[in-house]
Each structure stands twice: as structure tokens, then as C-alpha cells.
Amino acid sequence: MSTTALSPELITARLDRLPVTRHIWLMVVLISLGGLFENYDIFFTAYIAPGLFRDGVITPTTVSFFGMTGLASFIAALFFGMFIGTIAVCFVADRFGRRVIFVSALLWYCAATLMLAFQDSANGLNFWRFLGGIGVGVEQITIDAYLSELVPKHVRGKAFAFQQGVSFFAVPIVAFLAWLLVPATPFGISGWRWVVILGSIGAIFVWFVRLGLPESPRWLAQQGRLEEAERVISTIEAKVQAQTGRALPPIDTPKPEFHRVGSYREMFSPAYRGRTILLMVFHIAETVGIYGFGNWMPTLLIAKGIHVTQSLEYMFVIALAYPAWPLIASLFASRIELKWQMCIGATGIATFGLLMITQQMPLPIIVIGILLACSSCWLSFSFHAYQSELYPTRMRARAVGFVYSWSRLSVVFTSYAIAAVLGVFGVPGVFGFIALAMAVVIVSIAAFGPRTNQLALEEISR
């Protein structure tokens, strides 16, 4: 096919008509491995917290609202770094490409996490947690943009659910390691340090992961690099056709696209202003449920009088739901509107969180905890897919990064708020706070969220 016959519209149409084969799923798996190390980095906060308390590095509560020596400051440092990464740095994925930033961000936060493992003060922990958070923030946005652009339109929901399932294997892994290591001191070194060190080895595998991934053909075409886009899409087509053993489906008539450079200002233009404001409100609220549960659950269990070892044991069992539910949900995720899946997940977090308040016995705590984890995962994978669909390729990374950054900033403040609520109102107050935030999510998305199911990215962005 000649260069003159190529266009971004044609590249998009050729990709969206592809049947899903092993090659498509291989690309999804490789991207998901980056997400696995990212999730390990995010979720080890909750699991190493008891070890940090025992060593006297940080405390469960703070002496003042913005105190820098408690768990709230450790959580806030990560999410403030992620805020900077998503709002101020994520444009690099639009500028330099999805593949190179996917690799670079992973190396960045693995190196920062390794340094964190050797800190002995709250200030040292917070500094390296902040630097690592910048890389995690960039990686999250790059993964969303990368995945949405590499898979055909009819499997985006399924692909995001599968990606979350693979990446959430990090949660039971870190929970199991914490259960074994945090109460101990292998070779005279505190167990929480081993948990952190083991997570940082993701940098060793990143170079192998990148070898199997192409650049996004949509991004290449949008940049005017049509010959490169043609080579990538032709390679994908050849592999898919070889695996199906038959001719590819006909190409739909390409729909016209606007070809210009994306900008931050455009996300507040009349075409996108409503979506941007909706997602800003949504992210301020959703993170209270997802990370209020994820970051604080072991601490909340200890506050209910459950021993630290039992708390970590319970959390390991609950953590098994994190990869299991998205993989189960991938069987139907592409058939249900993503906005309604987001509402279902938020409803589950509010309902099961309130039920958790009255529980003291192990079995009900574990069962309800599993249902909470499933609800959290459901909300997570559905909104990651949804937000990446609402903006065009030319500004997808920077726009998603901007709206997503509000969730990172929200955690900075809500981590302190949860610590204050825990100190004054106890565990019931924390779960009541989370339920209120989930009500905001449900109302905003149900009332104002556009439908996206089975639509091409370019059609949704118009």
C-alpha cells in the first residue's frame, strides 16, 4: 500500500476490524506486566505499614492534620508524586510515544522504590516515595492510552478487565510476601524492607517486555509517521491472519478525523468541557473508596482489635480477589456499558464497607473483604477503560492524565482526612466517609456519563 493511500483514518479502520487472536492478547499481557509492577508499588503501602510502625519509622496517626511522621504522610507522598506525574509529566507520552514512555516510567519508579527500602526516617521514606510516585503516575496514564489504542473497539472493555486482572496479581503477591516477611527480620533486616526490595526487581524484566511491544499505530499515524504506522499495522494484520487461517474482515469506511496537535486547552473546549469536569468530580470521589480501602484496611483491622499477624493473614486471603474478579469480569465486560459497571462497583464499595463495620469474626470479615475487593476492582478497570475512550488520540495521554491527577491529589488530602476520622470517630466513621464518596460517584456518572460501548475511539471523541 502506497504512502499516499494511507491516512490516520485508514489505520484506525484497519485496526478496529481485526478479530482477536493470541497476538492481540500477547500485547495485552505484555502491557499488563508493566501494570503488575505498578500495582505492587502502589499496594505495598498497606501491607508494610505494620512493619514501619514496629520499627518506629512512622506512626498510625499524626500529631497534626498535615503531620509528616505518620502513615498518612507516607500515602500522601506517593500520591502527590503521582499527581505531579499525571498532571505535569504525562504529556510526554503524547510527545514521544507510548512505548518509550512505558519503559522509561517503569525504570524510574523501580529505581526510586529500591532507594526507599534503605531509608530509616519518615522524611527519607516520603522523599523517595514521592519520586517513585512521579514514575507511577506517568506509567498509569501511558498504559491506559497504549492499551486503548492497540486493541480493536469491540474488545476494549474486555481487554481492560483482563489487564487489570493480570496487574492485580501484584496484590496477593505483596500480601503473601508481607504475611511471611513483615513480622520477621530475615538476615537481621526488617521484613518490610525485603517486601520493597523484591518489588523493585521489575526493572530487570522491563527490557524483555518491551521487545514484544510495537508502538501504537494510532499514535504514529496521528504524528504523521504514516510509513511507520503502516509497518506496525501490517505486521499485526499478518500475525492475526496467520493465526485465524482466513482472510481478514473488510475494512469499514474510514471516518474523517481532525488532524492537529492536542493541547491542555482543548480539553476545556465546548466539545470536551463537560467530560473533563465530570471526570474531575468522579476522580476526587472514587479514590476515597478504592484507596481508602486498599491503603488502610490492615490498619483498620488492627484498630478493631485484630492482631497484626491475623490482619495480614486476612488481607492475603482477601487479596486473592484482586486478580480473580477482573479475569472473571472480562467474560462480560465488553457487553455492558462501562458507565453502569462503574456505578455497580461504587455501590458495592459503599454497601460492603458499611457491612464491615459490625464484623468481628474472621469468616464474615474475610467474605465481606473479598466482596469489597471485587467491587473496588470492578470500579477500577471500568473507569480506566472509560476515561481513555472519551478523548482523541492527539491528546489522550495529557487529557486522561489531567483528569486522573485529581484522584492522586484527592488521596493526598483524604489520607490525612481518614487518619483524622479514624482518630475521632473510629472505624465506623471511616467507612461512613467512604460510603458518602461512593454516592457522589454513582450520581455523577449515572446522570452525566456518556455511553461508549462498541463505539470506535474516534466516534466517541467526536
N, C-alpha and C positions, 0 to 999 in steps of 0.2 A: 504494500500500500504506500503510495507516494506521500511525502510530507504535506503537499498542498491539499491532499484529500483528508488530512487529519484535522481535528478540532477538539477542544475540551469536551464539547457535547458528545462527539462520537466516542471518545474514550470512555466517558461515563456510561453511555448506552451499551457499549461492548461489555463493560464490567457487570452492569446490573442484570444482563440477560443470562449470566453464567449459571449452570447448575452447580450445586455444592458437592464437592468431591474431597478426597483425602488431602489434596494440595491446599484447598481453601482452609480446611481445618488445621493443617500443619501451620499455616501462617497465623491463625488464631492462637494456637498453642504457644508458638514462639513469642508472640506479643504478651500472652498471659504470663509467661515465665518472668518477664520484667515486672508485671504486676504482683507476682508472688513475693519477690524480694521487697517491693514497695510496701506491701501489706505487712510483711514481717516487721519492717522498720516502724510502721505506724502502731501495730498492735502489741509490740513487746512492752510498751509503756505500762499497761495494766498488770502484766504478769511479773515484771521485775520490781514493781513498786514495793511489795513486802520486803524484798532483799535490800532495797535502798533505805527503807525505814529502819531495818535491823542494823545496818551499818552506820546509821546516823547521818547519812549524806543529805537526805531530805526528810520532811515530816508529812503526815497525812493531811494536816490542816495548816493554815497560815496565820501568822500573828496579826496581819492586816490584810485588807482586801486584795491588794496587789503585792503581797509579800513574795520574795524571791527564793525562799528556802523550803517551800512545800511542794507537794505533788502537783498542785495547780500550776505553779510556775514551770515545772518540767513539761507538762502538757502544753502550756501556753507557748513555750519556746519553740516546740516543734511546729505548732500550728501558725505561729507568727512567721516562721520561716516559710511554711507552705503558702501563707498569704502573699509574702513577697514573691515567691516563685510563680504563683498563679497570676497575680495581677501585674507584675512588673517585668517578668522574665519570659513568660510563656510565649510571647510573640516570636521568640527565636525559632519555634517550630514552624511558624508561618514563613519565616525569612529563610531558614537554612534547610528545612525539610524535616519530615517525621523521623526518618531512620537514624540520621546522625544525632539528633537531639535525644531520641530514645536511648541510644547507647551512652551518650555523654552524661545525661542526668543520672543514669543508674550508677555509673562510675563515681560521680560526685558524691551521692549520698552514702554509698558503701564506704568510701574513704572517711567521710565525716563520722559515720557510725563507729568505725574501728577506733578512731581517736576518742570517742565518747567512752568506750569501755575502760579507758585508763584514767578516768577523772576521779578525784577524791573530794570534790567540793560541789555545792549546788551551782555556783557560778560557772565552773568548768562544764558540768553537765548541760546547763542551759545554753552555753555558748555553742558547743558542738551540736547540740540538738537543734538549735536554730539554723546553723549552716546546713546540716543534713536536711532540714525541712525545706530549704530552698530547692534542693535537687528533687525531693519527693514531689513537691508541688508542680514542678515542670514536667516530671515523669507522668503524673496522673493525667494532665491535660494532653500530653503527647500521645499517650495510649488511647484515650478516647477518640482523638482526631484520626489517628493512624488506623484504628480498627474500623471505625465507621466508613472510612474511605476505601478499605481493601476488600470488604465483603459485599456481595450483591444485596440489593434492597430487601429482598424477601426473607433474608435470614439475619438482619441486623439485631433484632431483639434476642433471637436465639444465640447469636454469636456473643453478645454482651453478657448474657446469662452464663454461657459456658466459660467465657473469660473470667468472670467473677468467681465461678466455681473453682477453676484452676488456681487463681491468685489467692483465694481464701483458704487453700490448703496451708497457707502460712500460719493461720490462726491455730489449728490443732498442733502444728509442728512447734510453734513457740510455746503453746500451753503445755505440751508434753515435756519440752526441754526445761521450762520453768518449774514444773512439778518435780522433776528429777533434780535440778541443779540449784534452784534458788534457796531451798532450805539447807544446802550443803556448801562446803568450801573445797572443791577438788584441787589438789596440789597446793592448798593454802590460799587459793584465790577465791574470792566471793563468787557464788554461783551465778549471780545476776550478770557479772562481767562475762562469763562464758556464754550466756544466752546472747548477749550483744555481739560478742566476737563471732560466734557461729553465723549470725545473720549477715555479717559484713562480707562473708566469702562470696556473695553474689557476684562481686567484681570478677572473680576467676572465670565464671561461666558466661559473662556477657559477650565476650568476643566470639564464642561459639554460637550463641543465639543470633547474633547479627548476621552471620554468614547465610542463614536460611531466609532472610527477610529482604524483599525488594523495597525500593522507595515507593511511596504512594503514587500510582499513575495519575490519580486525580490532581494531586498537588503538582506534579511535574507538568501536566497539561495546563493548569492554571498559571504556572510560571512561564508559559510559552516554550517549554522544553519538550516539544512535541515528538521529536525523534526518540528521546529517552523514554517518554511515556509509551510510545509505540512499541519499543523493545520490551518494556516491562509487561504491558498488557498482552502482547503476542506470546511471550513466554508463559504467562498464566493460562492463556487460552489453549496453548499447545498441551500443557500438562493436564488441564481439565478434560480436554477432548480425548487424550490418550487414556485417561482413567475411566471415562464413560464409555469409550469404544464406539461412539457415534458422533454425527455432526452436531455442532453447537446450535442452539436455537437462533432463529433470525433476530437481527438487531432491530429494536424498536426505533421509530423515527426520533432522531435526537431533538431534544427541546432546547430552544435558544437560552443562552446564559449571558449574564453581564460579565464582561472581561475588564476588570480594573483591580487595582491594588486595594486590599482591605485595610481598614483603619479602625481605631478605637471609636472615633466619632460616629462611624456608620452604625454602630450597634444602638445608638440613640436616635437614629433617623426614624421617620414615621413607620417604615416597614418593620423595624425590629424593636422599637422602644418598648412596646407592651410586653414582648417576650423577655426583654432584658430586665425590666422591673419585676415581672413575675418570678423569674429565676433568682433574682437578688433576695426577694422576700422568702422564697422557698428555702434557699440555702441557709439563711440566717436561722431558720427554724429547724430544718431537717437534721442538722448536725448535733442539735441538743439530744435527739433520740439516738442516733447512730453512735456517736462518740460518748454521750453521757452514759450509755450502757457499756460500750466497749472499753472505755478507759477507766471506769470507776467500779465495775462490778466486783472484782476481788476485794477492793476496799470497802464497798457497801456490805459485802457478806461478812467481813471481819467486824464491821460496825454492828451487825446483827448478832454478834457473839460467836461466830463460827471461827474456829482456829485457822491460822494461816495455811497450814498444810491441807486441811479439808477444803478451804476456799480454792486453792489452786487445783486440787483434785476435781472439785465440782466444775471449775471453769474448763478443765481439759475435756471433760465429757461434753459439756455444752458446746465447746469449740468445734466438735466434730460436725455440728450442724452447718457451720460456715461454708465449707466446700460442698457438702451434700445437697443442701437446698437449691443453690443456683444450678447445679447439674440436673437436678430433677426438674426445676422450672424451665430449663432450656428446651424441654419437650413440648412446651406450650407457649413459651414467652413471645414468639413471633405472631401468635394468633389473637392475642389480647392487646387492646390499646395500652400503650405504656403509661399514659396518664392515670388510668384506672389501676394498673399494677402498683404505681406509686402510692395511690390512696389506700389500697389494701395493706401495703407494707406499713404505712404510718398508723393505720387503725390497729394493726397487730401490736406494734410497739406500745401504743397507749394502753390497750386492753390488758396485755400480759404484764406490762410494767406495774399497773395498778394491782393486779392479782398477786404479784411478787411480794407486795408489802406485808401481807399477813402470813407468809410462809416461814416455817422454822424447821420442818422436817426435810431430810435430804432429798427424797424422791420428788415431792412437789417442787422444790427449788430447782432441781435439775430439769424436770419436764417443762416447767414454765420458762426456765432459762433457755432451753432449746427452742421453744416457740418464739421467744424474744429474738434469739439469734436468727431464726428463719425470717422473721418479719424485717429485721434490720437488713439482712442480705437482699431481700426482695425489694425494699425501698432503694438500696444502693445500686444494684445492677440495672434497675429500670430507669433511675434518673441519670445514670451515666450514659445510657443509650439515648435517652430522650433529649438531654441538653446538647449532645453532639449533632442532633438532627436539625436543630432549629436555626442554624446559621450556615451561610455558604462557605465553600472551601477556602475562598480568598481570605476569610477572617475567622475561620472555625477555631483555631487554637487560641487566638487572643481573646475572642468573644467568650468562649467557654471558660477560659482562664479568668477573665474578669468576673463573670457571674459566680464561678466556683470559688473565687477568692473570698467572697462574703461568708462562705461556710468556714473557711480557715480562720478568718477574723472573728467569727462568731464563737469558735471554740476557745480562742484566747480569753474572751470575756466570760463565757459560760463555764469554763473550767474553774475560774475563781468564784462564779456565782454558785455552782454546785457545791464547792467547798464550804461557802458561807451558809447555804441552805442545809447542808449536812450537819454543820455545827449547831445551827439554831433549831431546825425542825426535824432532824434525823432522817433516816432512810425514807419514811413516807413522804416527807417534803420533797426529796429529790425526784421520786417517781411521779409525784403530782406535777412538778415543774416540767418534766419530760412529756407527760400526757398533754399539757397545755400547748406545748410547742408542736406536738403532732396534730392537734386540732387546727392550728394555723396552716400546716402543710396540706391537710385534707381540703379545707375550704378554698385555699388559693388555687391549687391545681385543679380541683373538680370544677370550679367556676370559670377559670380563665385559661387553662392549659389547652392549646390547640391539639387536634388529632394528627397523628403522623403515621399510623400503621399502614404498611405496604406501599408507602409513597417513596419515590426517588428523593434523594437528598436535595437535588436541585429544585424539585417541585415544592418541597416543604419550605425551602429558603426563599422561594418567590412569594 
